[in-house]
Amino acid sequence: MNRKQTLSFFQIILPVLFLGVLIIYGMVIRPKFLGQPGFPLEIVFMLAAVFAIGELMIIGFKWNDIQNAFIQKLARGFP
């Protein structure tokens, strides 16, 4: 990404809040109060990733920039 874009605190924290809501609803409220099976963690994290990517694209990031950032972070994590 060539440009430096500043994000507000709300834009940064929104995907984390969404993940928290998904975990609370899917792993606590559904099984304990609604008597339904809980969401698998794979579904919870996939929905949170889709939400975060959607938010980034709405903000103005391009798909290639998102992919490159993801690949760079994975490359640093796996030597």
Contacts in CASP RR format, 6 or more apart in sequence:
PFRMAT RR
TARGET T0000
AUTHOR 0000-0000-0000
METHOD contacts of the structure
MODEL  1
MNRKQTLSFFQIILPVLFLGVLIIYGMVIRPKFLGQPGFPLEIVFMLAAV
FAIGELMIIGFKWNDIQNAFIQKLARGFP
1 61 0 8 1.000
1 62 0 8 1.000
1 65 0 8 1.000
1 68 0 8 1.000
1 69 0 8 1.000
5 59 0 8 1.000
5 60 0 8 1.000
5 61 0 8 1.000
7 59 0 8 1.000
11 55 0 8 1.000
11 59 0 8 1.000
14 55 0 8 1.000
15 48 0 8 1.000
15 51 0 8 1.000
15 52 0 8 1.000
15 55 0 8 1.000
18 48 0 8 1.000
18 51 0 8 1.000
18 52 0 8 1.000
19 44 0 8 1.000
19 45 0 8 1.000
19 48 0 8 1.000
22 39 0 8 1.000
22 44 0 8 1.000
22 47 0 8 1.000
22 48 0 8 1.000
23 44 0 8 1.000
25 39 0 8 1.000
26 38 0 8 1.000
26 39 0 8 1.000
26 44 0 8 1.000
27 38 0 8 1.000
27 39 0 8 1.000
27 41 0 8 1.000
27 44 0 8 1.000
30 36 0 8 1.000
30 37 0 8 1.000
30 38 0 8 1.000
30 39 0 8 1.000
31 37 0 8 1.000
31 38 0 8 1.000
53 66 0 8 1.000
56 66 0 8 1.000
57 63 0 8 1.000
57 66 0 8 1.000
END
